Amino acid sequence: METLSWLRPLWLWALCALPLWIVVWRWRVHRADPWRAVCDVELLTAQQVSSGRSDRQHLLWAMATYICVVLVLAGPSLGREPQPLSQTRDALIIALDLSDVMRAADLKPDRLSRARFKLTALLRQRKAGQTALIAYAGEAFTVAPLTDDLSTLDNLVQSLDPSVMPVSGQRPERAIRMAQRMLDDAGLASARMLLLASASSDAAEQAATVAAQRGLQVSVLGIGTDRGAPVPVGGGGFLQDAQGGILLPKLDDDALRMLAKAGTGSYVRIRDDESDLLALGMLQVAHTDTEFTTSTEESLTRARDDGPWLLLMVLPLVAFAARRGVLWSLLVALPMIGVAPPSRASVWEDLWQRPDQQAWQALQADDPARARELAQDPGLRGTAAYRSEDFNAAAVDFGAGSDIDSAYNHGTALAKAQRFEEAMAALDGVLQRDPGHVDAKANREAIAEWLQQQKQQEDANQPKSGEGGGQPGEGEPSEGADEDAEPGESGDPKDGENPNGEPNPGQSGEQQQQQGAEGSEGNQPADAQAEDSSEAASATAQDFQKEMQQALEAQPSKPNQTADEQNASAALSDEQISEAEREQAMQQLLRRVPDDPGGLLRRKFILEYQRRQQEGNE
C-alpha cells in the first residue's frame, strides 16, 4: 500500500470543532421542542414517549457526514500522477571567441573582460527559455548544453579564458556548426544564436547561411574597436604576425555584418549600456510556441488528489442529513471554525511527512544538523553530512548507495576528507562504470596532480627534514639512516634502512619493493616481515602530519624568540601541537594549491580534443 499523505492538512484542524458542533446540535434540538415553553423540564422528560435514540442516530449520521467532508477538503493522496509541464521553447545559444586576440586592451580593461560583463548582464536578465554556452578558438567546445540553470552558466562565464582552449585560432564556423548540432539533438525547430566575436570568414558566412535555413538565427555582437591594440602574451611581449611585427587585431565590422546578414540576424557593436542587447533582441523572449509535456519522472510528478472519491461516500450521508435538517447546524458550526497555527511538535510533523521529507526541508532551511538526524536515505544523509563538513561520515553514507552518482559523491567526500588514495580508487570505480564521466575524470586527475606535487615537495624537503629534531623510535629515521641516498645508490638493502630495520620514508616505492624481494630471498622470519610492514604503514600514515609540521616550521618566527626556542618549537611532537596550529598548518597547505578556476574546463576541452583527433585518425 502506498504512503498516505495530505495535500491540504490544515483542514484537519476542522475536526477539532466536533465538540462545539455537538453542543450547537443539542442546543438546537432543545430549543426546537415547543413543549418546553409550557411544561416543566422534569415533568416533560417523564412524559415523553419517544426516547433520545433517534436523535443520537441523527447526530451520528451528521458527524459522519462532517468528518467525510473535512477529509475531502484535506486532500488525501495515495499515489502520484504525471505533471503537465509548460516550457517556453525560446532557445538561445551563446558562442564566445576565446582566441588570443581577446586579450587585446582596445576595450578597457580588455576585450575578454568586457565580453564577460556583457554575458553576465544578459544571463541575469534572461527570465525564460533555455540557454547554452559554447567557447571557440581553433576548435569549438560545449561549455554548457541547453539548460535553464542560469546561475551555473554565470559561474562558468567567469572561468572562461584563452588559456583553457587546446587549439589557437579564430574559426567561428565551428561554433555555428556545433550550435546547429545542439539544436538538432534537442529536437527544436528553431533557436537563436548570439556570437561574440571580432572577426569572421567566408566559411563562417556559409555555415550561418546553412544554419538559418535549418531554423538557427545567428546574431553577432562585435567585440573590439577600429584601432585595435597589441595582444600581450605570457612571459612579456606581444603577439606578432608572420613578418615579426606586433599584431594589432582590429574589429572587422564589414565581415561580421555580412555574417549576421547570412544568418538572418542583426549585428551591433558592444556598448557600455544594455542598448546593444536590446538592439539584438536578446532581452526579449522570442515569439515561440509554449510546449506542454507530461513528465513521468519521479521528481516531476505530483501527488494525486484522491479526495473526490470520498464524495461518493458523502453524497448519501448529505442527502439523509439534509432530509432531517442537520445541515442547518452544520452551516452554523462551519463559520466558527478557526484554523489554528500549525504545531511544530515533531509528533505532529511525523503524522503528515516522512522523515526524509522533513530532512529535505531542513536542508532547504540550511539546517544540515537536523537533516542528518531525520534522514533515512543514505544519499540524503550523506548530503547533510557533507554540508556539515563531516566528510568522513558523508563518505560512509554515500558509499552505501549503489548508483553511479553515489559512487562519485563517495569519491568526492573522501577527497574532502583528505583520504586521497581511497578517493582515487572510488573515482576509478566510477570511470570503470562510465568512462565518459567528465567530472570524475577531472577530479581524479586533479587529485593525482596534487599528490604528485606533494611528493615532489617531500623529495625537495627531504634533506631539511633529516636535519630536524626527529627522535628515533617515533616513526622517523635515526641519525644513522642514509636519507639522502638517491634511488640509484641503494643497491644494498642495508643502505636504505635505519638501524632498526624500518624502511626509509624518503625512498621510492620501487626501492621498497626491491628490498622486500631481497628480504624474502634471505628467508626473513614471518614476524619480522609483519613488523616491517606495520612500521612502513605507520611511516606512510605520518606523511601528511609531517607536511603539517613542515608548514608550521616554515612560519616566520616571533622577533623575541631565541634560536633555542625556535629549535624546540620545531621539535614539537604531534601531541603538543594544538588544534589551532593544526588548522593553521592545513590552511597553509591549501594555499599552496594554485588558484585555477578554469582548470576543469581546460582538462575537459583537452580530453574532448584528443577524442576528436582519435576519431579522425580512425
C-alpha positions as CSV (number, residue, x, y, z in Angstrom):
1,M,0.0,0.0,0.0
2,E,1.3,3.4,-0.9
3,T,2.0,6.0,1.8
4,L,-0.9,8.2,2.7
5,S,-0.3,11.9,2.6
6,W,-2.4,15.0,2.8
7,L,-2.3,17.8,0.2
8,R,-4.1,20.3,2.5
9,P,-3.5,19.1,6.0
10,L,-4.6,22.3,7.7
11,W,-8.2,21.3,7.0
12,L,-7.9,18.5,9.5
13,W,-8.0,21.1,12.3
14,A,-11.7,21.4,11.5
15,L,-12.1,18.1,13.3
16,C,-11.4,20.0,16.5
17,A,-14.8,21.7,16.0
18,L,-16.7,18.5,16.5
19,P,-17.3,19.1,20.3
20,L,-18.5,22.6,19.6
21,W,-20.8,21.3,16.8
22,I,-22.3,18.7,19.2
23,V,-23.1,21.5,21.7
24,V,-24.8,23.5,19.0
25,W,-26.7,20.4,17.9
26,R,-28.1,19.8,21.4
27,W,-29.0,23.4,21.9
28,R,-30.9,23.5,18.6
29,V,-32.8,20.3,19.5
30,H,-33.8,21.5,22.9
31,R,-34.9,24.9,21.5
32,A,-37.0,23.3,18.8
33,D,-39.2,21.4,21.3
34,P,-42.3,23.6,21.8
35,W,-43.4,21.8,25.0
36,R,-40.5,23.3,26.9
37,A,-42.4,26.6,26.9
38,V,-45.5,25.2,28.7
39,C,-44.2,22.3,30.7
40,D,-41.6,21.8,33.4
41,V,-38.4,20.1,32.2
42,E,-38.5,17.3,34.8
43,L,-42.2,16.6,34.0
44,L,-41.6,16.8,30.3
45,T,-38.8,14.2,30.5
46,A,-41.1,11.8,32.3
47,Q,-44.0,12.3,29.9
48,Q,-42.1,11.9,26.6
49,V,-43.0,8.8,24.7
50,S,-40.0,8.7,22.2
51,S,-36.5,8.2,23.5
52,G,-33.3,10.1,22.5
53,R,-32.2,7.1,20.5
54,S,-33.5,8.6,17.2
55,D,-31.8,12.0,18.0
56,R,-28.5,10.2,18.7
57,Q,-28.7,8.3,15.4
58,H,-29.2,11.6,13.6
59,L,-26.2,13.1,15.4
60,L,-24.0,10.1,14.4
61,W,-25.1,10.5,10.7
62,A,-24.3,14.2,10.8
63,M,-20.9,13.6,12.4
64,A,-20.0,11.0,9.8
65,T,-21.0,13.5,7.1
66,Y,-19.0,16.3,8.7
67,I,-15.9,14.1,9.0
68,C,-16.1,12.9,5.4
69,V,-16.4,16.5,4.2
70,V,-13.3,17.5,6.2
71,L,-11.3,14.6,4.8
72,V,-12.3,15.5,1.3
73,L,-11.2,19.1,1.8
74,A,-7.9,17.9,3.4
75,G,-7.0,16.2,0.1
76,P,-5.9,12.6,0.9
77,S,-3.4,11.2,-1.6
78,L,-2.4,7.6,-2.1
79,G,-0.2,7.9,-5.2
80,R,1.3,10.3,-7.7
81,E,0.4,11.3,-11.2
82,P,2.3,12.8,-14.2
83,Q,2.5,16.5,-14.0
84,P,1.8,18.6,-17.2
85,L,4.6,21.0,-17.7
86,S,4.7,24.1,-19.8
87,Q,8.1,25.3,-21.2
88,T,8.8,28.2,-23.4
89,R,10.7,27.0,-26.4
90,D,13.0,30.0,-26.6
91,A,16.4,28.5,-27.0
92,L,19.5,30.8,-27.0
93,I,22.9,29.5,-27.8
94,I,25.8,31.9,-26.9
95,A,29.2,31.4,-28.6
96,L,32.2,33.3,-27.2
97,D,35.5,33.9,-29.0
98,L,38.4,32.7,-26.7
99,S,41.2,33.3,-29.1
100,D,44.3,35.1,-28.0
101,V,43.1,38.4,-29.6
102,M,40.5,38.6,-26.8
103,R,43.4,39.8,-24.5
104,A,43.7,43.0,-26.5
105,A,43.1,46.1,-24.4
106,D,41.5,48.4,-27.0
107,L,38.4,47.9,-24.8
108,K,39.0,48.6,-21.1
109,P,40.1,46.6,-19.2
110,D,40.3,44.2,-22.2
111,R,38.0,42.5,-24.7
112,L,37.6,39.4,-22.7
113,S,36.5,41.2,-19.5
114,R,34.0,43.3,-21.4
115,A,32.6,40.2,-23.1
116,R,32.2,38.5,-19.6
117,F,30.4,41.6,-18.2
118,K,28.1,41.6,-21.1
119,L,27.3,37.9,-20.8
120,T,26.7,38.3,-17.1
121,A,24.2,41.1,-17.7
122,L,22.4,39.0,-20.3
123,L,22.2,35.9,-18.2
124,R,20.9,37.8,-15.1
125,Q,18.1,39.5,-17.1
126,R,17.0,36.4,-19.1
127,K,13.8,35.2,-17.5
128,A,12.5,32.3,-19.7
129,G,13.8,29.7,-22.1
130,Q,16.9,27.6,-22.3
131,T,20.4,28.8,-22.8
132,A,23.6,27.1,-23.9
133,L,27.2,28.3,-23.9
134,I,29.9,27.5,-26.5
135,A,33.6,28.6,-26.4
136,Y,35.7,28.5,-29.6
137,A,39.1,29.4,-30.9
138,G,40.7,26.9,-33.4
139,E,38.0,24.4,-32.3
140,A,34.6,24.8,-30.7
141,F,33.7,23.2,-27.4
142,T,30.5,23.0,-25.4
143,V,30.8,24.8,-22.0
144,A,27.2,24.0,-21.1
145,P,24.3,22.4,-23.1
146,L,20.9,23.9,-23.2
147,T,19.7,24.5,-19.7
148,D,17.5,26.8,-17.6
149,D,20.1,26.9,-14.8
150,L,21.4,30.4,-15.5
151,S,23.3,30.7,-12.2
152,T,25.6,27.8,-13.3
153,L,26.2,29.5,-16.6
154,D,27.0,32.7,-14.9
155,N,29.7,30.9,-12.8
156,L,31.1,29.2,-15.9
157,V,31.5,32.5,-17.7
158,Q,33.9,33.7,-15.0
159,S,36.2,30.7,-15.7
160,L,36.4,31.3,-19.5
161,D,39.9,32.4,-20.6
162,P,42.0,31.8,-23.8
163,S,44.3,29.5,-21.7
164,V,41.5,26.9,-21.5
165,M,41.5,26.3,-25.2
166,P,43.7,23.5,-26.5
167,V,43.9,24.9,-30.1
168,S,44.5,28.5,-31.0
169,G,42.9,30.3,-33.9
170,Q,39.6,32.0,-34.9
171,R,37.1,29.7,-36.5
172,P,33.5,30.9,-35.8
173,E,32.2,28.4,-38.3
174,R,33.0,25.6,-35.9
175,A,30.9,27.3,-33.2
176,I,27.9,27.7,-35.6
177,R,28.0,24.1,-36.7
178,M,28.2,23.0,-33.1
179,A,25.2,25.2,-32.3
180,Q,23.3,23.6,-35.2
181,R,24.0,20.1,-33.9
182,M,23.0,21.2,-30.4
183,L,19.7,22.4,-31.9
184,D,19.1,19.1,-33.7
185,D,19.9,17.0,-30.6
186,A,17.4,19.0,-28.6
187,G,14.7,18.3,-31.1
188,L,14.0,22.1,-31.5
189,A,12.7,23.5,-34.8
190,S,14.2,27.0,-34.2
191,A,16.5,28.8,-31.9
192,R,18.7,32.0,-31.7
193,M,22.4,32.2,-31.6
194,L,24.5,35.1,-30.2
195,L,28.1,35.2,-31.5
196,L,30.6,37.4,-29.6
197,A,33.4,37.8,-32.0
198,S,35.9,40.3,-33.5
199,A,36.5,38.6,-36.9
200,S,34.7,36.4,-39.4
201,S,35.5,34.4,-42.6
202,D,33.8,33.1,-45.7
203,A,33.4,29.6,-44.1
204,A,31.6,31.3,-41.2
205,E,29.2,33.0,-43.6
206,Q,28.4,29.7,-45.4
207,A,27.8,28.0,-42.0
208,A,25.5,30.8,-41.0
209,T,23.5,30.5,-44.2
210,V,23.0,26.8,-43.7
211,A,22.1,27.3,-40.1
212,A,19.5,29.9,-41.0
213,Q,17.9,27.6,-43.5
214,R,17.6,25.0,-40.7
215,G,16.0,27.3,-38.1
216,L,19.0,28.8,-36.3
217,Q,19.1,32.6,-36.4
218,V,22.7,34.0,-36.0
219,S,23.2,37.5,-34.5
220,V,26.6,39.0,-33.8
221,L,27.9,41.3,-31.1
222,G,31.2,42.8,-32.2
223,I,34.0,42.9,-29.6
224,G,36.8,45.4,-30.3
225,T,37.5,48.7,-31.9
226,D,38.7,50.0,-35.3
227,R,42.1,51.0,-34.0
228,G,42.9,47.6,-32.3
229,A,45.6,47.1,-29.7
230,P,48.6,44.8,-29.1
231,V,47.9,41.3,-27.7
232,P,50.0,40.5,-24.6
233,V,51.5,37.1,-24.3
234,G,52.8,35.1,-21.4
235,G,56.3,35.9,-20.3
236,G,56.2,39.5,-21.6
237,G,56.0,40.9,-25.1
238,F,53.2,41.0,-27.6
239,L,51.7,38.7,-30.2
240,Q,53.5,39.0,-33.6
241,D,52.5,38.4,-37.2
242,A,54.3,36.3,-39.8
243,Q,56.7,39.1,-40.6
244,G,57.7,39.6,-37.0
245,G,55.7,42.8,-36.4
246,I,53.4,43.4,-33.5
247,L,49.9,42.3,-34.3
248,L,47.1,44.8,-33.9
249,P,43.8,42.9,-34.3
250,K,41.0,45.3,-35.3
251,L,37.3,44.8,-35.3
252,D,36.1,43.6,-38.7
253,D,32.8,45.3,-38.9
254,D,32.1,44.5,-42.6
255,A,32.8,40.8,-42.2
256,L,30.7,40.5,-39.0
257,R,27.8,42.4,-40.6
258,M,27.8,40.0,-43.6
259,L,27.9,37.1,-41.2
260,A,24.8,38.3,-39.3
261,K,23.1,39.0,-42.6
262,A,23.8,35.5,-43.8
263,G,22.3,34.1,-40.5
264,T,19.2,36.4,-40.9
265,G,20.2,38.1,-37.6
266,S,21.5,41.5,-36.5
267,Y,24.9,43.0,-35.9
268,V,25.7,45.5,-33.2
269,R,29.0,46.7,-31.6
270,I,29.4,46.2,-27.9
271,R,28.4,49.2,-25.9
272,D,28.7,50.3,-22.3
273,D,25.0,50.0,-21.5
274,E,22.4,47.4,-22.4
275,S,21.3,49.1,-25.6
276,D,23.3,46.6,-27.7
277,L,21.4,43.7,-26.2
278,L,18.1,45.4,-26.7
279,A,19.0,46.1,-30.4
280,L,19.8,42.5,-30.9
281,G,16.5,41.5,-29.2
282,M,18.3,39.3,-26.6
283,L,16.4,40.7,-23.6
284,Q,13.0,39.8,-25.1
285,V,11.6,36.3,-25.3
286,A,11.3,35.1,-28.8
287,H,7.8,34.6,-30.2
288,T,7.7,30.9,-30.0
289,D,5.1,28.4,-29.0
290,T,4.7,27.1,-25.5
291,E,5.3,23.4,-25.3
292,F,3.1,21.3,-22.9
293,T,4.5,18.0,-21.9
294,T,3.6,15.3,-19.4
295,S,6.5,14.1,-17.3
296,T,6.6,10.7,-15.7
297,E,9.9,11.2,-13.8
298,E,9.6,10.9,-10.0
299,S,10.9,14.4,-9.4
300,L,8.4,16.0,-11.8
301,T,5.3,14.2,-10.8
302,R,2.7,15.5,-8.3
303,A,0.6,13.9,-5.6
304,R,-2.8,12.7,-6.8
305,D,-5.8,14.2,-5.0
306,D,-8.0,11.2,-4.1
307,G,-10.5,13.3,-2.1
308,P,-13.1,13.4,-4.8
309,W,-13.6,9.6,-4.5
310,L,-14.8,10.2,-0.9
311,L,-17.6,12.3,-2.3
312,L,-19.3,9.0,-3.3
313,M,-19.5,8.2,0.4
314,V,-20.5,11.7,1.4
315,L,-23.5,12.1,-1.1
316,P,-25.9,9.6,0.6
317,L,-24.9,11.0,4.0
318,V,-25.6,14.5,2.9
319,A,-28.9,13.5,1.4
320,F,-30.0,11.9,4.7
321,A,-28.8,14.8,6.8
322,A,-30.5,17.4,4.6
323,R,-33.8,15.5,5.0
324,R,-33.6,15.8,8.8
325,G,-32.4,19.4,8.8
326,V,-28.9,18.5,10.0
327,L,-27.2,20.8,7.5
328,W,-28.6,23.8,9.3
329,S,-26.5,23.2,12.3
330,L,-23.5,22.4,10.0
331,L,-23.8,25.8,8.5
332,V,-23.9,27.3,11.9
333,A,-20.7,25.5,13.1
334,L,-18.5,25.9,10.0
335,P,-18.2,29.8,10.2
336,M,-17.0,29.3,13.8
337,I,-14.1,27.1,12.7
338,G,-10.8,28.9,13.1
339,V,-7.7,27.5,11.5
340,A,-5.1,27.2,14.3
341,P,-1.4,27.7,13.6
342,P,0.4,24.6,12.7
343,S,2.1,22.7,15.6
344,R,5.8,22.5,15.5
345,A,6.0,19.3,17.6
346,S,7.9,16.5,15.9
347,V,5.0,14.1,16.6
348,W,2.7,16.3,14.6
349,E,5.2,16.6,11.7
350,D,5.6,12.8,11.7
351,L,1.9,12.4,11.1
352,W,2.0,14.3,7.8
353,Q,5.5,14.0,6.5
354,R,8.0,11.2,6.2
355,P,11.4,11.7,7.9
356,D,13.2,12.1,4.6
357,Q,10.7,14.8,3.6
358,Q,11.4,16.6,6.9
359,A,15.2,16.2,6.3
360,W,14.8,17.7,2.8
361,Q,13.0,20.7,4.3
362,A,15.8,21.1,6.9
363,L,18.4,21.1,4.1
364,Q,16.4,23.8,2.3
365,A,16.3,25.8,5.5
366,D,20.1,25.4,5.8
367,D,19.9,23.2,8.9
368,P,22.1,20.2,8.0
369,A,22.4,19.0,11.6
370,R,18.7,18.4,11.9
371,A,18.7,16.9,8.4
372,R,21.3,14.3,9.5
373,E,19.1,13.3,12.5
374,L,16.0,12.9,10.3
375,A,17.3,11.5,7.1
376,Q,16.9,7.8,6.5
377,D,18.0,7.7,2.9
378,P,21.8,7.3,2.7
379,G,22.2,9.8,-0.1
380,L,20.2,12.4,1.7
381,R,22.1,11.7,4.9
382,G,25.4,12.0,3.1
383,T,24.4,15.3,1.6
384,A,23.5,16.6,5.1
385,A,26.9,15.4,6.5
386,Y,28.7,16.9,3.5
387,R,27.1,20.3,4.2
388,S,28.0,19.9,7.9
389,E,31.6,19.4,6.7
390,D,31.7,16.0,8.3
391,F,33.3,14.5,5.2
392,N,34.2,11.1,6.7
393,A,30.5,10.5,7.6
394,A,29.5,11.7,4.2
395,A,31.8,9.2,2.6
396,V,30.3,6.4,4.6
397,D,26.7,7.4,3.7
398,F,27.5,7.9,0.0
399,G,29.3,4.6,-0.1
400,A,26.1,2.8,0.9
401,G,24.5,3.8,-2.4
402,S,24.7,1.6,-5.5
403,D,24.2,4.1,-8.3
404,I,26.9,6.0,-10.1
405,D,26.1,9.3,-8.6
406,S,26.5,7.9,-5.1
407,A,29.9,6.5,-6.1
408,Y,31.0,9.8,-7.5
409,N,29.8,11.6,-4.3
410,H,31.6,8.9,-2.3
411,G,34.9,9.7,-4.0
412,T,34.4,13.5,-3.7
413,A,33.7,13.2,0.1
414,L,36.8,11.0,0.5
415,A,38.9,13.7,-1.2
416,K,37.4,16.4,1.0
417,A,38.3,14.2,4.0
418,Q,41.9,14.1,2.7
419,R,41.8,10.4,2.1
420,F,43.2,10.8,-1.3
421,E,44.2,7.3,-2.1
422,E,40.7,6.0,-1.3
423,A,39.2,8.9,-3.3
424,M,41.2,7.9,-6.4
425,A,40.1,4.3,-6.0
426,A,36.5,5.3,-5.7
427,L,36.8,7.6,-8.8
428,D,38.5,4.8,-10.7
429,G,35.4,2.7,-10.0
430,V,33.2,5.5,-11.4
431,L,35.3,5.6,-14.5
432,Q,35.1,1.9,-15.0
433,R,31.3,2.1,-14.9
434,D,31.1,5.3,-17.0
435,P,34.4,6.1,-18.9
436,G,32.8,9.3,-20.2
437,H,32.2,10.7,-16.7
438,V,33.9,14.1,-17.2
439,D,33.7,15.3,-13.6
440,A,35.1,12.1,-12.1
441,K,37.9,12.1,-14.6
442,A,38.8,15.7,-13.9
443,N,38.7,15.2,-10.1
444,R,40.9,12.1,-10.3
445,E,43.4,14.0,-12.4
446,A,43.4,16.9,-10.0
447,I,44.0,14.6,-7.0
448,A,46.8,12.8,-8.8
449,E,48.4,16.0,-9.8
450,W,48.2,17.3,-6.2
451,L,49.7,14.2,-4.8
452,Q,52.5,14.4,-7.3
453,Q,53.2,17.9,-6.3
454,Q,53.2,16.9,-2.6
455,K,55.6,14.1,-3.4
456,Q,57.9,16.4,-5.3
457,Q,57.9,18.8,-2.3
458,E,58.6,16.0,0.1
459,D,61.6,14.9,-2.1
460,A,62.8,18.5,-2.2
461,N,62.5,19.0,1.6
462,Q,63.9,15.6,2.5
463,P,67.5,16.8,3.4
464,K,66.0,19.6,5.5
465,S,63.7,17.2,7.4
466,G,66.8,14.9,8.0
467,E,68.4,17.8,9.9
468,G,65.3,18.4,12.1
469,G,64.7,17.3,15.6
470,G,63.1,14.0,14.8
471,Q,63.7,11.3,17.5
472,P,64.5,7.7,16.7
473,G,61.7,5.3,17.5
474,E,58.9,7.8,16.7
475,G,58.4,6.7,13.1
476,E,61.3,8.8,11.7
477,P,64.8,7.6,10.6
478,S,67.5,7.8,13.2
479,E,70.7,9.7,12.6
480,G,72.4,6.7,11.2
481,A,69.9,6.4,8.3
482,D,71.1,7.4,4.9
483,E,68.2,9.6,4.0
484,D,70.0,11.4,1.2
485,A,70.7,8.3,-0.9
486,E,69.4,8.5,-4.5
487,P,67.4,5.7,-5.9
488,G,70.3,4.5,-8.0
489,E,72.6,4.4,-4.9
490,S,70.5,1.9,-2.9
491,G,71.6,-1.3,-4.3
492,D,72.4,-2.7,-0.9
493,P,69.3,-3.2,1.2
494,K,71.1,-2.1,4.3
495,D,71.9,1.3,2.9
496,G,68.2,2.1,2.6
497,E,67.2,1.0,6.1
498,N,67.8,2.6,9.5
499,P,69.4,0.5,12.3
500,N,66.0,-0.7,13.4
501,G,65.2,-2.3,10.0
502,E,62.5,0.3,9.2
503,P,62.1,1.4,5.6
504,N,63.2,4.9,4.8
505,P,60.2,7.2,4.2
506,G,62.2,9.1,1.6
507,Q,62.7,6.0,-0.6
508,S,60.6,5.4,-3.7
509,G,58.1,2.6,-3.9
510,E,60.4,0.7,-6.3
511,Q,63.2,0.6,-3.8
512,Q,60.9,-0.7,-1.1
513,Q,59.7,-3.4,-3.4
514,Q,63.2,-4.5,-4.2
515,Q,64.1,-4.5,-0.5
516,G,61.1,-6.7,0.2
517,A,62.0,-9.1,-2.6
518,E,65.6,-9.4,-1.3
519,G,64.4,-9.8,2.2
520,S,62.2,-12.7,1.2
521,E,65.1,-14.4,-0.6
522,G,67.1,-14.2,2.6
523,N,64.4,-16.2,4.4
524,Q,63.4,-13.3,6.7
525,P,61.2,-14.6,9.6
526,A,57.5,-14.0,9.3
527,D,57.3,-12.0,12.5
528,A,60.0,-9.6,11.2
529,Q,58.2,-9.2,7.9
530,A,54.9,-8.3,9.7
531,E,56.8,-5.9,11.9
532,D,58.4,-4.2,8.9
533,S,55.0,-3.9,7.2
534,S,53.3,-2.3,10.1
535,E,56.2,0.1,10.5
536,A,56.0,1.0,6.8
537,A,52.3,1.7,7.1
538,S,52.9,3.8,10.2
539,A,55.5,5.9,8.3
540,T,53.1,6.3,5.4
541,A,50.3,7.5,7.7
542,Q,52.7,10.1,9.2
543,D,53.5,11.7,5.8
544,F,50.6,14.1,6.0
545,Q,51.4,15.0,9.6
546,K,55.0,15.7,8.6
547,E,53.7,18.1,5.9
548,M,51.7,19.9,8.6
549,Q,54.8,20.1,10.8
550,Q,56.9,21.5,8.0
551,A,54.2,24.1,7.3
552,L,54.4,25.2,11.0
553,E,58.2,25.2,10.8
554,A,58.1,27.4,7.7
555,Q,56.1,30.1,9.5
556,P,58.1,33.3,10.5
557,S,59.4,33.1,14.0
558,K,58.5,35.7,16.5
559,P,61.0,38.6,16.9
560,N,61.7,37.9,20.6
561,Q,62.1,34.2,20.1
562,T,65.6,32.8,20.6
563,A,67.3,30.2,18.5
564,D,66.9,27.5,21.2
565,E,63.2,28.3,21.5
566,Q,62.8,28.1,17.7
567,N,64.5,24.7,17.6
568,A,62.3,23.5,20.5
569,S,59.2,24.6,18.6
570,A,60.4,22.8,15.5
571,A,60.8,19.6,17.5
572,L,57.3,19.6,19.0
573,S,55.6,16.2,18.7
574,D,52.1,15.8,17.2
575,E,50.5,15.6,20.6
576,Q,51.9,19.0,21.6
577,I,50.5,20.8,18.5
578,S,47.3,22.5,19.4
579,E,44.2,22.2,17.3
580,A,44.5,25.9,16.2
581,E,48.0,25.3,14.9
582,R,46.9,22.2,13.0
583,E,44.2,24.3,11.4
584,Q,46.7,27.0,10.5
585,A,49.0,24.4,9.0
586,M,46.2,23.0,7.0
587,Q,45.3,26.4,5.6
588,Q,48.9,27.0,4.7
589,L,49.0,23.7,2.8
590,L,45.8,24.5,1.0
591,R,47.2,27.9,-0.1
592,R,49.9,26.0,-2.0
593,V,47.3,24.7,-4.3
594,P,47.2,27.0,-7.4
595,D,44.1,29.0,-7.9
596,D,43.0,27.9,-11.4
597,P,39.2,28.3,-11.8
598,G,39.4,27.2,-15.5
599,G,41.4,24.1,-14.8
600,L,38.4,21.8,-15.1
601,L,37.3,23.3,-18.4
602,R,40.8,23.1,-19.7
603,R,41.1,19.4,-19.0
604,K,37.6,18.8,-20.3
605,F,38.4,20.5,-23.6
606,I,41.8,18.7,-23.9
607,L,40.1,15.3,-23.5
608,E,37.4,16.2,-26.0
609,Y,40.0,17.4,-28.5
610,Q,42.0,14.2,-28.1
611,R,38.9,12.1,-28.6
612,R,38.1,14.0,-31.8
613,Q,41.7,13.5,-33.0
614,Q,41.5,9.8,-32.4
615,E,38.1,9.5,-34.2
616,G,39.6,11.5,-37.1
617,N,42.6,9.2,-37.3
618,E,40.4,6.1,-37.3
